[in-house]
Amino acid sequence: MTSRSLASFLTENLEALKANGLYNTIQSLEGPNGPVITIDGRELVNLSSNNYLGLANDDRLKQAAIRATEQYGAGSGAVRTINGTLQLHVELEEKLAKFKGTEAVLSYQSGFNCNMAAISAVMGPQDAILSDELNHASIIDGCRLSRAKVIRYSHSDMEDLRNKAKEARASGQYEKIMVITDGVFSMDGDIAKLPEIVDIAEQFDLITYVDDAHGSGVLGGGAGTVKHFGLSHKIDFQIGTLSKAVGVVGGYVAGSRELIDWLKVRSRPFLFSTALPPGAVAACIAAIDILHSSQELQSKLWDNARYLQEGLKKLGFSVGATETPITPCMIGDEAATQTFSQRLYEEGVYAKAIVFPTVPKGTGRVRNMPTAIHTRDMLDQALDAYERIGRELGLIH
């Protein structure tokens, strides 16, 4: 039986979220997460998936997963440090290291786990972390877990970063100082100023850490934001995901061999969580092979992104500061954003509202994620819906 205090807390706060347009309804799909999805028997153009390259439904990945499951079983059976490390894990990590241009890689069960693992394995109460104010929630939680002093700098403001790095170094309080940033910021689609960050890091002896979840498979020929800027030899930690452009599940840390050796003995999610299942690992290997051998899917992704973004701007919508396929349609008011998303759903387009606390209050947006496997007809259907609903709600004229 739920305690009275818990019941009161839950009822009061859930009602408040609903009243303020901040309650998110979770819907289940009745098929694969592709460019068109089925919910409650209705087909909708899907603009809310992170399946950038369409690899989640690629036959090559599915067949690789089936073969590995038949050979190795459904699960890995143990943590990596006991006997959960399969030859498949080693193969994936070697391929990722070659792809990223680093000495070594360590894979984890999710990108979130990577940030919980890697930050706290290196940083501690005697250290400081300079963190972009718009960094992902997993970075924020990883910083908290480390118990290091967290110093936030204004989003992509290099003068602020430089001043705070100078102050932290001059204070003499900290043994190590890290600067940490997303490579691509997931809510706005802008790219971190990595060349300037590296310059500042070299001046003040900062450890460099880039979470490249939304850059992996998208920028730098697929190798990510760090490769995009030609800085593979300058970044200490590269965090990647296997669940977005790669299309499966998991995450990884890429860096020096010594760093990876340290994470193997000191990062808690690696030490205390069962290893990724063989089917998922084999599918990831197949995806990396595809990314390494061809740029076709990336080209299609960028073509579709440009088409959708130009279409929205021509209609009179703002797509913010995006420099990537992430396409926010800026609305502002939380309730209006939720209404817009619901009307899109009614018109056959699935594009979720993103509101506080995921983004600051008053900056609600409908985030669109075009992929390599959307057709122009699908994107035109979405743009038609945006035009009708935008005029209906008085957001465009």
Solvent accessible surface area in square Angstrom, and as a share of the most:
residue,aa,sasa,rsa
1,M,240,1.07
2,T,71,0.42
3,S,62,0.40
4,R,210,0.77
5,S,87,0.56
6,L,85,0.42
7,A,41,0.32
8,S,66,0.43
9,F,119,0.50
10,L,78,0.39
11,T,82,0.48
12,E,118,0.53
13,N,63,0.33
14,L,76,0.38
15,E,97,0.44
16,A,47,0.37
17,L,68,0.34
18,K,102,0.43
19,A,89,0.69
20,N,86,0.44
21,G,15,0.14
22,L,31,0.15
23,Y,90,0.34
24,N,94,0.48
25,T,82,0.48
26,I,156,0.79
27,Q,60,0.27
28,S,88,0.57
29,L,61,0.30
30,E,100,0.45
31,G,38,0.37
32,P,96,0.60
33,N,63,0.32
34,G,8,0.08
35,P,27,0.17
36,V,52,0.30
37,I,4,0.02
38,T,38,0.22
39,I,2,0.01
40,D,112,0.58
41,G,62,0.59
42,R,87,0.32
43,E,129,0.58
44,L,1,0.01
45,V,4,0.03
46,N,4,0.02
47,L,0,0.00
48,S,32,0.21
49,S,11,0.07
50,N,47,0.24
51,N,10,0.05
52,Y,2,0.01
53,L,1,0.01
54,G,7,0.07
55,L,1,0.00
56,A,41,0.32
57,N,44,0.23
58,D,26,0.13
59,D,95,0.49
60,R,134,0.49
61,L,6,0.03
62,K,95,0.40
63,Q,87,0.39
64,A,10,0.08
65,A,25,0.20
66,I,85,0.43
67,R,145,0.53
68,A,6,0.05
69,T,57,0.33
70,E,139,0.62
71,Q,138,0.61
72,Y,76,0.29
73,G,29,0.28
74,A,87,0.67
75,G,45,0.43
76,S,13,0.08
77,G,74,0.71
78,A,17,0.13
79,V,25,0.14
80,R,20,0.07
81,T,73,0.42
82,I,136,0.69
83,N,113,0.58
84,G,0,0.00
85,T,56,0.32
86,L,32,0.16
87,Q,116,0.51
88,L,21,0.10
89,H,1,0.00
90,V,50,0.29
91,E,62,0.28
92,L,0,0.00
93,E,16,0.07
94,E,110,0.49
95,K,62,0.26
96,L,1,0.00
97,A,11,0.08
98,K,153,0.65
99,F,20,0.08
100,K,3,0.01
101,G,51,0.49
102,T,25,0.14
103,E,106,0.48
104,A,9,0.07
105,V,6,0.04
106,L,0,0.00
107,S,5,0.03
108,Y,3,0.01
109,Q,40,0.18
110,S,37,0.24
111,G,18,0.17
112,F,86,0.36
113,N,36,0.19
114,C,0,0.00
115,N,0,0.00
116,M,46,0.20
117,A,0,0.00
118,A,0,0.00
119,I,0,0.00
120,S,36,0.23
121,A,14,0.11
122,V,33,0.19
123,M,6,0.02
124,G,8,0.08
125,P,78,0.49
126,Q,70,0.31
127,D,0,0.00
128,A,0,0.00
129,I,0,0.00
130,L,0,0.00
131,S,5,0.03
132,D,4,0.02
133,E,65,0.29
134,L,68,0.34
135,N,8,0.04
136,H,83,0.37
137,A,56,0.43
138,S,2,0.02
139,I,0,0.00
140,I,65,0.33
141,D,45,0.23
142,G,0,0.00
143,C,2,0.01
144,R,167,0.61
145,L,90,0.45
146,S,5,0.04
147,R,177,0.65
148,A,10,0.08
149,K,112,0.47
150,V,56,0.32
151,I,34,0.17
152,R,146,0.53
153,Y,2,0.01
154,S,46,0.30
155,H,47,0.21
156,S,18,0.11
157,D,54,0.28
158,M,29,0.13
159,E,125,0.56
160,D,28,0.14
161,L,0,0.00
162,R,93,0.34
163,N,81,0.42
164,K,59,0.25
165,A,0,0.00
166,K,123,0.52
167,E,124,0.55
168,A,6,0.04
169,R,77,0.28
170,A,85,0.66
171,S,49,0.32
172,G,67,0.65
173,Q,126,0.56
174,Y,37,0.14
175,E,124,0.56
176,K,63,0.27
177,I,2,0.01
178,M,0,0.00
179,V,1,0.01
180,I,0,0.00
181,T,2,0.01
182,D,8,0.04
183,G,0,0.00
184,V,3,0.02
185,F,4,0.02
186,S,14,0.09
187,M,36,0.16
188,D,29,0.15
189,G,0,0.00
190,D,15,0.08
191,I,21,0.11
192,A,2,0.01
193,K,87,0.37
194,L,0,0.00
195,P,50,0.31
196,E,74,0.33
197,I,4,0.02
198,V,6,0.04
199,D,84,0.44
200,I,0,0.00
201,A,4,0.03
202,E,103,0.46
203,Q,110,0.49
204,F,22,0.09
205,D,108,0.56
206,L,12,0.06
207,I,34,0.17
208,T,4,0.02
209,Y,1,0.01
210,V,1,0.01
211,D,8,0.04
212,D,0,0.00
213,A,21,0.17
214,H,14,0.06
215,G,0,0.00
216,S,5,0.03
217,G,1,0.01
218,V,5,0.03
219,L,10,0.05
220,G,21,0.21
221,G,38,0.36
222,G,2,0.02
223,A,4,0.03
224,G,0,0.00
225,T,0,0.00
226,V,0,0.00
227,K,100,0.43
228,H,88,0.39
229,F,70,0.29
230,G,47,0.45
231,L,21,0.10
232,S,24,0.15
233,H,146,0.65
234,K,79,0.34
235,I,11,0.05
236,D,65,0.34
237,F,5,0.02
238,Q,2,0.01
239,I,1,0.01
240,G,1,0.01
241,T,4,0.03
242,L,0,0.00
243,S,48,0.31
244,K,34,0.14
245,A,1,0.01
246,V,4,0.02
247,G,11,0.11
248,V,36,0.20
249,V,66,0.38
250,G,1,0.01
251,G,0,0.00
252,Y,6,0.02
253,V,0,0.00
254,A,0,0.00
255,G,5,0.05
256,S,50,0.32
257,R,139,0.51
258,E,145,0.65
259,L,23,0.11
260,I,3,0.02
261,D,74,0.39
262,W,114,0.40
263,L,0,0.00
264,K,75,0.32
265,V,79,0.46
266,R,137,0.50
267,S,0,0.00
268,R,159,0.58
269,P,22,0.14
270,F,9,0.04
271,L,42,0.21
272,F,138,0.57
273,S,34,0.22
274,T,72,0.42
275,A,5,0.04
276,L,11,0.05
277,P,52,0.33
278,P,0,0.00
279,G,8,0.08
280,A,15,0.12
281,V,0,0.00
282,A,10,0.08
283,A,6,0.05
284,C,0,0.00
285,I,14,0.07
286,A,18,0.14
287,A,0,0.00
288,I,5,0.02
289,D,63,0.33
290,I,20,0.10
291,L,3,0.01
292,H,102,0.45
293,S,94,0.60
294,S,46,0.30
295,Q,89,0.40
296,E,103,0.46
297,L,31,0.15
298,Q,10,0.04
299,S,61,0.40
300,K,94,0.40
301,L,0,0.00
302,W,56,0.20
303,D,64,0.33
304,N,10,0.05
305,A,2,0.01
306,R,129,0.47
307,Y,70,0.27
308,L,0,0.00
309,Q,26,0.11
310,E,83,0.37
311,G,15,0.14
312,L,0,0.00
313,K,97,0.41
314,K,170,0.72
315,L,36,0.18
316,G,55,0.53
317,F,15,0.06
318,S,61,0.39
319,V,9,0.05
320,G,44,0.42
321,A,68,0.52
322,T,23,0.13
323,E,93,0.42
324,T,3,0.02
325,P,1,0.00
326,I,1,0.00
327,T,0,0.00
328,P,0,0.00
329,C,0,0.00
330,M,56,0.25
331,I,31,0.16
332,G,17,0.17
333,D,80,0.42
334,E,27,0.12
335,A,55,0.43
336,A,34,0.27
337,T,0,0.00
338,Q,48,0.21
339,T,63,0.36
340,F,0,0.00
341,S,14,0.09
342,Q,93,0.41
343,R,50,0.18
344,L,0,0.00
345,Y,32,0.12
346,E,86,0.39
347,E,57,0.26
348,G,7,0.06
349,V,0,0.00
350,Y,27,0.10
351,A,2,0.02
352,K,52,0.22
353,A,17,0.13
354,I,24,0.12
355,V,14,0.08
356,F,71,0.30
357,P,105,0.66
358,T,83,0.48
359,V,6,0.03
360,P,75,0.47
361,K,140,0.60
362,G,46,0.44
363,T,46,0.27
364,G,0,0.00
365,R,7,0.02
366,V,0,0.00
367,R,34,0.12
368,N,0,0.00
369,M,1,0.00
370,P,0,0.00
371,T,6,0.03
372,A,6,0.04
373,I,62,0.31
374,H,9,0.04
375,T,64,0.37
376,R,110,0.40
377,D,113,0.58
378,M,41,0.18
379,L,0,0.00
380,D,52,0.27
381,Q,83,0.37
382,A,0,0.00
383,L,21,0.11
384,D,75,0.39
385,A,0,0.00
386,Y,0,0.00
387,E,57,0.26
388,R,117,0.43
389,I,0,0.00
390,G,0,0.00
391,R,115,0.42
392,E,95,0.43
393,L,62,0.31
394,G,46,0.44
395,L,69,0.34
396,I,8,0.04
397,H,183,0.82
